[in-house]
Amino acid sequence: MKILVGIKRVVDYSVRIQVKKDGSGVETGGVKLSINPFDEIALEEALRIREKRMPAEVVAVSIGPGDVQQQLRTALAMGADRAILVETAEAVQPLMAARIFHELAKRENADLVILGKQAIDDDCNQTGQMLAALWDRPQATFASAVELKDKTLRVTREVDAGLEVMDVDLPAVVTTDLRLNTPRFVKMPDIMKAKSKPLATLKLAELGIAPAPALEYVSYAAPVPRSGGHKLESVQALVKELRDRGVLS
């Protein structure tokens, strides 16, 4: 069994995001960059499937510039067997990422592709669904529990009305939610071992995929600062304030 896991490099969740002075993007110079938290959960689930006495190869895949190898080495230290970096300086949007994963899934003859449900930088929540459509394979999104049975995957999904349990035939695409698992802590010996694990680098052109951004970002701006609040002495005063602001008619 072969499992592909998407790994995206993002600004660490603990860092306060700053917009560049010229409004051209988010400041990343000197900022801590890490694996997208949802992707860490995806990788952890792939490793748990392998550890449940299910022979499997876990392949971590990322898209971006050459220095994304650092995050892939972290994925290897967590336990991935090997890694693939599709190297490009282009901004990667969901459709382009889905096309890349589709090509790799075919080349690697993957049985399962696990992705984080979204990235914390753009919050698009689109790549997994697009990949399933391009690959013409079943999808199970927002997974909070996964159980593998031969060539069938039973997935518990978090939906608005509660939980939904569905069975999908492999190959399939799964996107992970926060409550699926808790990723393991990487130890120093594992980091040292990861240096000797294979990490292949492919150019985007080698996959026969031309960069084609679907969206053009015109400018970036920080959210408007919140104004200070004030206390009202009665319910009547609150209702009057809401009416004056047009919230209540």
Residue, then its C-alpha position, 0 to 999 in steps of 0.5 A: m500500500k502506498i500513501l501520499v501525504g500533502i505537506k505545505r509550508v506556512v507561517d507558524y501558527s504562533v506568529r503574528i502575521q504582518v503585511k508588507k509595507d507595500g501591500s504586496g504580501v505577507e512578511t516571511g523574512g525572519v519569520k518561523l515557517s512550519i508544516n501546516p497543522f492540518d498536514e501534520i495531522a494527515l501525516e500522523e494518520a498515515l503513520r498510524i495506518r502503517e503502524k497498525r500492522m498494515p504494510a505501507e509506504v508513506v510518501a510526503v509531498s510538498i510544492g514550493p521553492g527549494d528551502v521547503q526541504q526543511q519541512l519535508r525533512t521534519a516530515l521524514a523525522m516524524g516517520a515518512d519513508r521518503a519525500i518528494l519536492v515539486e520545486t517551483a517559485e510560482a505561487v501555488q493555488p488549489l487547482m494547481a496543487a490538485r493537478i500536481f497531486h493528481e499526476l504524482a498519484k498516477r506516477e506513484n500508483a497511490d492507494l490513498v492520498i491524505l491532505g489537511k482539510q485546509a491550510i492556515d494561510d489561505d484557508c481555501n479548503q479546496t485541494g482535496q475536493m479538486l484532486a478527487a474530481l480530477w482523479d475520479r476517485p471517492q473523497a472523504t473530507f473533514a475526517s475525525a476517525v479513519e478505519l482501514k479494512d482491506k480495500t475499503l476505508r471507513v471514515t467518520r466525518e464532521v458535518d454541520a448536523g453532527l457526525e457522518v460515517m461513510d465507506v469509500d473504496l480505495p484509491a481515495v482522497v481523505t482530508t483531515d480535521l483537527r480532532l482526528n489525532t494528535p501529531r507525535f513529537v519529533k525526537m532528536p535521533d529521528i531528526m538525525k535519521a531523517k537526513s539519510k532518508p530519500l528526498a527527490t526533487l522534481k521540477l514542475a515542468e517534469l510533470g508536464i504541468a504549466p503554472a496557471p494561476a486562476l486568481e490574481y492577488v491585487s493587494y494585501a491589507a491588515p484587518v481594521p483594528r477593533s474599536g473599544g467597547h463601552k458599557l450600557e446601563s440597561v437593556q433599554a439603552l442597549v436596544k436603543e444603541l442597536r437601533d441607532r446603528g441599524v442592527l435592529s429595526 
